[in-house]
């Protein structure tokens, strides 16, 4: 579905998200999967609601792309990792809109993200498990439960890895990696960092 955003109406932040060429379908699939995982991690840590995501879209003047809960659900269901995908396509403008929304929300919760990462660093230095801190334990439980509930049993952005469901340890590793990523995405120029990471990962899958 083509975007309804006209060039003259594009958010000024679009300039932070350059695109040398259109991603091919496989690259776009990987971008969709990675975006959904980052948003899943943000949800697991902050407990943000769909309403908060829609408010972020309104704050960023992105309601033409993310108008309501149904539109948001369809965008997230476009991830190839999801159970019962609601739609198979997400265009580049929609992907960039989700990047801006994610980073806007990450900035709002930057203090919590920083606290979680600081706890992780402290526990790592002490050779202790992340679950020993309540904040990290809750985050890991929330992420693991949400992933297992929403994603295909053998879900992976790499189709060659779709035979086996990820183990709890693998999901914990993924969750902690995404937590550290969120710290970078909550910083100034976070949206550019996320966008460039998405493009780089999509080219290397």
C-alpha positions in Angstrom: 0.0 0.0 0.0 1.6 3.3 -1.0 2.3 5.9 1.6 -0.1 8.8 1.8 2.7 11.1 3.0 3.5 13.7 0.3 7.0 15.0 -0.1 6.1 18.4 1.2 4.5 16.8 4.2 7.4 14.6 5.2 8.7 14.9 8.7 11.9 16.9 9.0 13.4 13.9 10.8 13.3 12.0 7.5 16.6 13.6 6.6 18.2 11.6 9.5 17.1 8.4 7.8 18.9 8.3 4.4 18.2 5.6 1.9 20.6 5.1 -1.0 18.3 2.6 -2.7 15.1 0.7 -2.1 15.6 -2.5 0.0 14.7 -5.7 -1.8 11.9 -7.9 -0.4 14.3 -10.0 1.7 16.0 -7.0 3.1 12.7 -5.4 4.0 11.6 -8.6 5.7 14.7 -8.4 7.9 14.1 -4.7 8.7 10.5 -5.5 9.7 11.6 -8.4 12.0 14.3 -6.3 13.6 12.0 -3.3 14.2 9.4 -5.5 15.9 12.1 -7.1 18.1 13.3 -3.6 19.2 9.8 -2.5 20.0 9.2 -5.8 21.9 12.2 -5.1 24.1 11.0 -1.5 24.7 7.6 -2.8 25.7 9.1 -5.5 28.0 11.1 -2.9 29.9 8.8 0.1 30.0 5.3 -1.5 29.8 4.3 1.1 27.2 0.9 0.7 25.7 -0.5 0.9 22.2 -1.9 4.3 23.2 1.6 5.6 24.0 2.8 4.4 20.6 0.0 6.2 18.9 0.6 9.3 21.0 4.2 9.2 19.8 3.0 9.0 16.2 0.8 12.1 16.8 3.7 14.0 18.5 5.9 13.2 15.5 3.1 14.1 12.9 3.1 10.5 11.6 -0.6 9.8 11.9 -0.9 9.5 8.1 1.2 6.4 8.5 0.2 5.1 12.0 -3.4 6.3 12.4 -4.9 4.0 15.0 -4.5 0.7 16.8 -5.4 -1.4 13.7 -2.8 0.3 11.6 -0.2 -0.2 14.3 -1.2 -3.9 14.7 -0.9 -4.4 10.9 2.6 -2.9 10.8 3.8 -5.1 13.6 2.2 -8.2 12.2 4.1 -7.6 9.0 7.2 -9.0 10.7 8.1 -12.5 9.3 8.6 -13.7 12.8 5.0 -13.1 13.9 2.3 -15.8 14.2 -0.4 -15.3 11.7 1.0 -12.4 9.8 -1.7 -9.8 9.2 0.0 -8.4 6.1 3.0 -9.3 4.1 4.3 -5.8 3.1 5.6 -2.8 4.9 6.9 0.1 2.8 10.0 2.1 3.6 8.1 5.1 4.8 6.2 3.0 7.4 9.5 1.4 8.5 11.1 4.9 9.0 8.0 6.0 10.9 8.4 3.0 13.3 12.1 4.0 13.7 11.1 7.5 14.7 8.4 6.3 17.1 10.7 3.8 18.8 13.4 6.4 19.4 10.9 9.0 20.6 9.7 6.5 23.2 13.2 5.4 24.1 14.2 9.0 24.8 11.1 9.4 27.1 12.3 6.3 29.1 16.0 7.0 28.8 16.5 7.1 32.6 14.9 3.6 33.0 17.0 2.2 30.1 20.2 3.7 31.6 19.4 2.2 35.0 18.8 -1.3 33.5 22.0 -1.2 31.5 24.0 0.0 34.6 22.6 -2.9 36.6 23.6 -5.3 33.8 27.1 -3.9 33.8 27.3 -4.2 37.6 26.1 -7.7 37.7 28.4 -8.8 34.9 31.4 -7.4 36.7 30.3 -9.4 39.8 29.8 -12.6 37.8 26.1 -12.6 38.8 23.1 -13.5 36.7 20.9 -10.7 35.4 17.9 -12.3 36.9 19.3 -11.5 40.4 18.2 -7.9 39.8 14.4 -7.4 40.0 14.4 -4.9 37.1 16.3 -7.1 34.8 14.5 -10.3 35.9 11.2 -8.7 35.1 12.4 -7.4 31.8 13.8 -10.8 30.8 10.6 -12.6 31.9 8.4 -10.1 30.0 10.5 -10.3 26.8 10.6 -14.1 26.9 6.9 -14.5 27.5 5.9 -12.0 24.9 8.3 -13.5 22.3 6.9 -17.0 22.9 3.4 -15.8 22.8 3.6 -13.7 19.7 6.3 -15.3 17.5 6.3 -18.5 15.5 7.7 -21.4 17.4 10.7 -21.6 15.1 10.8 -17.9 14.4 14.0 -16.3 13.1 14.8 -13.4 10.7 17.1 -16.0 9.0 14.9 -18.6 7.3 17.6 -21.2 7.6 17.2 -21.0 11.4 13.5 -21.5 11.5 13.6 -25.3 12.3 14.2 -24.9 16.1 12.5 -22.6 18.5 15.0 -20.4 20.4 15.9 -21.6 23.9 15.3 -19.5 27.0 19.0 -18.7 27.1 19.0 -17.6 23.5 16.0 -15.3 24.2 17.7 -13.9 27.3 20.8 -13.1 25.2 18.7 -11.4 22.5 16.8 -9.4 25.1 20.0 -8.2 26.8 21.6 -7.3 23.4 18.4 -5.3 22.5 18.5 -3.6 25.9 22.0 -2.3 25.2 20.9 -1.2 21.7 18.0 0.7 23.3 20.5 2.8 25.2 22.1 4.0 22.0 18.7 4.6 20.4 17.6 6.8 23.3 20.5 9.1 22.8 20.8 12.1 20.4 20.8 10.9 16.8 19.3 7.6 18.0 16.9 7.4 15.1 19.8 7.6 12.7 21.7 4.9 14.6 18.8 2.6 14.5 18.1 3.2 10.8 21.7 2.6 9.8 21.8 -0.5 12.0 18.7 -1.9 10.3 20.1 -1.2 6.8 23.5 -2.8 7.7 21.9 -5.9 9.2 19.5 -6.3 6.3 22.5 -6.3 3.9 24.4 -8.9 5.9 21.7 -11.5 6.4 
